């Protein structure tokens, strides 16, 4: 079970499509659901993707997701409760100030406030410099594929399966940069897992 969250324009829905198509390529039954009513105005975007031998509902209930992939830090906080105990939260280390913050009537959560939200969840949490990696490749918009590369390092799915799906989903002229973004994100995650002594696959 995967929950993907972000802000309109970050490629959340494309990333969800890729995750769903990878599941299909593996022969799984796949269901996908998304909410993006205000996405074109910078609003919240949420997508649920589920794989399995048989999936009866596309919706994931709070406390059930195995993975949450957040393309913005505040969105991660909003949907962190979707993870099951022991689940994994991948967070793009990037802040987009909402209207309350930009208007001066609110403030963006501090690191301490973020830590408090996740305290006791039992989830593994990784902050990844996906935007910086994408900018280094020459296109900040591929940060979503950087995040999928990081996700792939946690899963027993052939890298070529991911790359073939990505190549079939993005315009041909962007295939190469998306491949590079995926590999950069995967390598970033592998190195982090090695530092904590986890199996990087």
PyMOL commands that set and color helices and strands:
alter all, ss='L'
color gray80, all
select helices_A, chain A and resi 12-25+39-41+73-82+99-102+111-118+130-136+140-152+159-169+172-195
alter helices_A, ss='H'
color red, helices_A
select strands_A, chain A and resi 2-7+29-35+44-52+65-70+83-92+124-128
alter strands_A, ss='S'
color yellow, strands_A
deselect
rebuild
show_as cartoon
